[in-house]
């Protein structure tokens, strides 16, 4: 098995598969512009009261209610008002009268009020959501979401994304997917799940070790390393057609693929010339160009969002650290100075921040460096290793693997507040996550 010199484990792979499903959205009312200006650096959250689906919730409704509350918390913008006895009584009174008592909700500190209903019958689901400004007593968002059997969570995710869009003008992440390496009774396989940990399923061939995943910007293809031929090979996997084609099968190491934001080029690590170095090539495997020339080991390259720069790992100073250079190669500058062992960089899709893993106090923790200001922030603390960070498409949330030994699970951290959310446990070990664009 290929072992990485730049992490406590070999970097692993991922892939995704999405069962396409239709979801009809009916808009009853919409906000033509951003209603609340929330900057990404804002520390204060908006207090939202989310009433139950109905007076007596069924098991299915309770499950979807749990999905809704988790989605709302994961936005990072909202603080949920507890539904205590007085709030429950008011909700029942409002349900009977058909009128909303905004002054009462305001007196309890609610700034926003979300009223929802949920129905499952005859193989279909119907979710309605109405978001109100409590102080003004005005409707900000009112929509219906219809789908087939089993699409309840997708309907909830769609509602929360629309809430985020209405409040901030930014796209939500509730419908996004995460690919990962899942070790479960056999070699690690590329698997995909919803961003909240639901619907985990393997997609790469069974019995074949697959590592180092990277998404194409179209969200339909993955590049990763496979051992299908007995040694490392980088392949591109079309998740719609199932076609897998080889793009790098050079002598020695073929690892760490990273797709450019325009999807036309790939950065990768090859040892074809005897030493692991960074290369660039077209996604069809042509136009290969070596970018680094050093006696040190260079690996784990990632693109900047404007494709003008790249970050990578090098041990040219004696231990692995993060370096940045032009995307075409040339002089590189060291940017990580936290700890003696830094690895697994990922460049924010929104700006000049890089998240990475560094050894501190005997464990690996996540750090964030802003290349524009030089500010360095530790994102995680506590026992156990935190590894393999990957940005969400919103440039706010980061997914990572956390654990010790051979058992890891996935967690999400909000890069603004430091809040962490553990994704559901499952059999086996979940590592090397990658967030779909």
Residue pairs with C-beta under 8 A, 6 or more apart in sequence:
1 10
1 209
1 227
2 10
2 211
2 225
2 232
2 253
2 255
3 10
4 10
4 11
4 255
4 299
5 297
5 299
5 315
5 320
6 297
6 299
6 300
6 313
6 315
6 320
6 343
6 344
7 343
7 344
7 357
7 364
7 387
7 388
8 364
8 385
8 387
9 387
9 431
10 211
11 211
11 212
11 255
11 256
11 300
11 344
11 388
11 432
12 180
12 181
12 188
12 210
12 211
12 212
12 213
12 388
12 431
12 432
13 181
13 188
13 190
13 204
13 210
13 211
13 212
13 213
13 224
13 225
13 226
13 432
14 178
14 179
14 180
14 181
14 190
14 191
14 192
14 213
14 222
14 224
14 432
14 433
14 434
15 179
15 190
15 191
15 192
15 203
15 204
15 210
15 213
15 222
15 224
15 237
15 239
16 177
16 178
16 179
16 190
16 192
16 203
16 215
16 219
16 222
16 239
16 436
17 192
17 201
17 203
17 239
18 177
18 192
18 239
21 147
21 148
21 151
21 154
22 147
22 148
23 145
23 146
23 147
23 151
23 154
23 155
23 158
24 145
24 146
24 147
25 143
25 144
25 145
25 146
25 158
26 143
26 144
26 145
26 146
27 142
27 143
28 130
28 142
28 143
28 144
29 130
29 139
29 140
29 141
29 142
29 143
30 141
30 142
30 143
30 166
31 140
31 141
31 166
33 169
34 166
34 167
34 168
34 169
35 133
35 140
35 166
35 167
36 46
36 167
36 168
38 46
38 77
38 167
38 168
40 395
40 396
40 416
41 416
42 77
42 416
43 416
43 417
45 76
45 77
45 78
45 79
46 77
46 78
46 79
46 111
46 112
46 167
47 78
47 79
47 80
47 81
47 109
47 110
47 111
47 112
48 72
48 78
48 79
48 80
48 81
48 110
48 111
48 112
48 113
48 114
49 80
49 81
49 83
49 87
49 105
49 108
49 110
49 112
49 113
49 114
49 134
50 68
50 69
50 72
50 80
50 81
50 83
50 114
50 116
51 83
51 87
51 91
51 94
51 113
51 114
51 115
51 116
52 65
52 83
52 88
52 91
53 61
53 64
53 65
53 116
53 117
53 118
54 61
54 95
54 117
55 92
55 95
57 65
60 118
60 120
60 152
61 118
63 152
64 118
64 127
64 152
64 153
64 156
65 118
67 152
67 153
67 156
67 157
67 196
67 198
68 116
68 156
68 159
68 160
69 80
70 196
70 421
71 156
71 157
71 160
71 174
71 196
72 78
72 80
72 114
72 160
72 163
73 80
73 421
74 173
74 174
74 196
74 397
74 412
74 421
75 160
75 163
75 164
75 172
76 396
76 397
76 414
76 416
76 417
76 419
77 164
77 167
77 168
78 112
81 87
81 108
81 109
81 110
83 91
86 108
87 108
90 101
90 104
90 105
93 101
94 100
94 101
100 113
100 115
100 132
100 137
102 113
102 132
102 134
102 135
102 137
105 113
105 134
106 134
106 135
110 134
111 133
111 134
111 135
112 131
112 132
112 133
112 134
112 140
113 131
113 132
113 134
114 129
114 130
114 131
114 132
114 163
115 129
115 130
115 132
116 127
116 128
116 129
116 130
116 159
117 126
117 127
117 128
118 125
118 126
118 127
118 128
118 152
119 125
119 126
119 127
120 149
120 152
123 148
123 149
124 146
124 147
124 148
124 149
125 145
125 146
125 147
125 148
125 149
125 151
125 152
125 155
126 144
126 145
126 146
127 144
127 145
127 146
127 152
127 155
127 156
127 159
128 142
128 143
128 144
128 145
129 141
129 142
129 143
129 145
129 159
129 162
129 163
130 139
130 141
130 142
131 139
131 140
131 141
131 142
131 163
131 166
132 138
132 139
132 140
133 140
140 166
140 167
141 162
141 163
141 166
143 159
143 162
145 155
145 158
145 159
146 155
147 154
147 155
153 194
153 196
153 198
154 175
156 174
157 174
157 175
157 194
158 174
158 175
160 172
160 174
161 171
161 172
161 173
161 174
161 175
162 172
163 172
164 170
164 171
164 172
164 174
165 171
165 172
170 394
171 393
171 394
172 394
173 195
173 392
173 393
173 394
173 397
174 195
174 196
175 195
176 195
176 392
176 393
176 435
176 436
177 192
177 193
177 194
177 195
177 219
177 435
177 436
178 192
178 193
178 194
178 195
178 390
178 399
178 410
178 433
178 434
178 435
178 436
179 190
179 191
179 192
179 213
179 215
179 222
179 433
179 434
179 436
180 190
180 191
180 192
180 193
180 213
180 401
180 410
180 430
180 431
180 432
180 433
180 434
181 188
181 189
181 190
181 191
181 210
181 211
181 213
181 430
181 431
181 432
182 188
182 189
182 190
182 191
182 200
182 202
182 428
182 429
182 430
183 406
183 428
183 429
183 431
184 202
184 427
184 428
184 429
185 428
186 206
186 207
187 207
187 208
187 209
187 210
187 227
188 209
188 210
188 211
188 431
189 202
189 203
189 204
189 205
189 206
189 208
189 210
190 202
190 203
190 204
190 210
190 213
190 222
190 224
190 237
191 200
191 201
191 202
191 203
191 204
192 199
192 200
192 201
192 203
193 199
193 200
193 201
195 392
195 435
196 423
197 410
197 423
197 424
197 426
198 424
200 426
203 237
203 239
204 210
204 224
204 226
204 237
205 226
205 228
205 244
208 226
208 227
208 228
209 226
209 227
210 224
210 225
210 226
210 227
211 224
211 225
211 226
211 255
211 432
212 224
212 225
212 234
212 255
212 256
212 257
212 432
213 222
213 223
213 224
213 432
213 434
214 222
214 223
214 224
214 257
214 258
214 259
214 266
214 434
215 221
215 222
215 259
215 434
215 435
215 436
215 437
216 222
216 223
216 236
216 259
216 263
216 283
216 437
217 259
217 261
217 262
217 263
217 437
218 263
218 437
219 436
219 437
220 238
220 239
220 240
221 236
221 237
221 238
221 239
222 236
222 237
222 239
223 234
223 235
223 236
223 237
223 247
223 257
223 259
223 266
223 283
224 234
224 235
224 237
224 257
225 232
225 233
225 234
225 235
225 254
225 255
225 256
225 257
226 232
226 233
226 234
226 235
226 244
227 233
228 235
229 249
232 253
232 254
232 255
233 246
233 248
233 249
233 254
234 246
234 247
234 248
234 249
234 254
234 255
234 257
234 266
234 268
235 244
235 245
235 246
235 247
236 244
236 245
236 247
236 283
237 243
237 244
238 244
246 285
247 266
247 281
247 283
247 284
247 285
248 254
248 257
248 268
248 270
248 281
248 285
250 270
250 272
251 272
252 270
252 271
252 272
252 274
253 269
253 270
253 271
253 276
254 268
254 269
254 270
255 268
255 269
255 270
255 299
256 267
256 268
256 269
256 299
256 300
256 301
257 266
257 267
257 268
258 266
258 267
258 268
258 301
258 302
258 303
259 265
259 266
259 283
259 303
260 266
260 267
260 303
260 307
261 303
261 305
261 306
261 307
261 349
262 307
263 283
264 282
264 283
265 280
265 281
265 282
265 283
265 307
266 280
266 281
266 282
266 283
267 278
267 279
267 280
267 291
267 301
267 302
267 303
267 310
267 312
268 278
268 279
268 280
268 281
268 301
269 276
269 277
269 278
269 279
269 298
269 299
269 300
269 301
270 276
270 277
270 279
271 277
273 290
275 294
275 295
275 297
276 297
276 298
276 299
277 290
277 291
277 292
277 293
277 294
277 298
278 290
278 291
278 292
278 298
278 299
278 301
278 310
278 312
278 329
279 288
279 289
279 290
279 291
280 287
280 288
280 289
280 291
280 327
280 328
281 287
281 288
281 289
289 329
290 329
291 310
291 325
291 328
291 329
292 298
292 312
292 314
292 325
292 329
292 332
294 314
294 316
295 316
296 314
296 315
296 316
297 313
297 314
297 315
298 312
298 313
298 314
298 323
299 312
299 313
300 312
300 313
300 343
300 344
300 345
301 310
301 311
301 312
302 310
302 311
302 312
302 345
302 346
302 347
302 354
303 309
303 310
303 327
303 347
304 310
304 311
304 327
304 347
304 352
305 347
305 348
305 349
305 350
305 351
307 327
308 326
308 327
309 324
309 325
309 326
309 327
310 324
310 325
310 326
310 327
311 322
311 323
311 324
311 335
311 345
311 347
311 354
312 322
312 323
312 325
312 332
312 345
313 320
313 321
313 322
313 323
313 342
313 343
313 344
313 345
314 320
314 321
314 323
314 332
315 321
316 323
317 334
319 340
319 341
320 341
320 342
320 343
321 334
321 336
321 337
321 342
322 334
322 335
322 336
322 342
322 345
322 354
322 356
322 369
323 332
323 333
323 334
323 335
324 332
324 333
324 335
324 354
324 371
325 331
325 332
325 333
335 354
335 369
335 371
336 342
336 356
336 358
336 367
336 369
337 376
338 358
338 360
338 367
338 376
338 378
339 358
339 359
339 360
340 359
341 358
341 359
342 356
342 357
342 358
342 359
342 367
343 356
343 357
343 358
344 356
344 357
344 387
344 388
344 389
345 354
345 355
345 356
346 354
346 355
346 356
346 389
346 390
346 391
346 398
347 353
347 354
347 391
348 354
348 355
348 391
348 395
349 391
349 393
349 395
349 437
350 394
350 395
351 370
351 372
351 395
352 370
352 371
352 372
353 368
353 369
353 370
353 371
353 395
353 415
354 368
354 369
354 371
355 366
355 367
355 368
355 379
355 389
355 391
355 398
355 415
356 366
356 367
356 369
356 389
357 364
357 365
357 366
357 367
357 386
357 387
357 388
357 389
357 400
358 364
358 365
358 367
360 378
363 383
363 384
363 385
363 386
364 385
364 386
364 387
365 378
365 379
365 380
365 381
365 386
366 378
366 379
366 380
366 386
366 389
366 398
366 400
366 413
367 376
367 377
367 378
367 379
368 376
368 377
368 378
368 379
368 415
369 375
369 376
369 377
370 376
370 377
379 398
379 413
379 415
379 418
380 386
380 400
380 413
380 418
380 420
384 402
384 403
384 404
385 402
385 403
385 404
386 400
386 401
386 402
386 411
387 400
387 401
387 402
387 408
387 431
388 400
388 401
388 431
388 432
388 433
389 398
389 399
389 400
390 398
390 399
390 400
390 433
390 434
390 435
391 397
391 398
391 435
392 398
392 399
392 412
392 435
393 435
393 436
393 437
396 414
396 415
396 416
397 412
397 413
397 414
397 415
398 412
398 413
398 415
399 410
399 411
399 412
399 433
399 435
400 410
400 411
400 412
400 413
400 433
401 408
401 409
401 410
401 411
401 430
401 431
401 432
401 433
402 408
402 409
402 410
402 411
402 422
403 409
403 429
406 429
407 429
408 429
408 430
408 431
409 422
409 423
409 425
409 426
409 429
409 430
410 422
410 423
410 430
410 433
411 420
411 421
411 422
411 423
412 420
412 421
412 423
413 419
413 420
413 421
414 420
423 430
